[in-house]
Amino acid sequence: MAVTSKPSRFETGDELDEFVANHDVALVEFYTSGCALCQAMEPVLGNVARATDVAIGMVNPGDDIDLVDRFDIRSVPTLILFEDGTETARLAEGFQGGDAVTDFLESHVPNAADAD
């Protein structure tokens, strides 16, 4: 599946599972509505999507509450990196700028983070 230049939004765990299954590498932000830090992440993730070959998605676990336990979401925003459908890394330290997110990707999936 082609990587888009902006994050994809999902409302259910099924949509999230399909997205992760369809991409070798996917970064997903778990957010909540009304979270200012989460809202500030959206344009950052858009820039990261355009600068890398990593598919980026966003899901509000409040829309599908099972996601909270399934992915052990304890704070938002939480970024989870998936490779071949399996969680390989997570970043749950509040707002992250574009450089921090790109560095996170480069440290875990250097080939995908180097868009040419």
Secondary structure, DSSP 4 states (H G I P E B T S, - for coil): -PPPSS-EEESSHHHHHHHHHT-SEEEEEE--TT-HHHHHHHHHHHHHHHHSS-EEEEE-GGGSTHHHHHTT--SSSEEEEEETTEEEEEE-SS---HHHHHHHHHHH-HHHH---
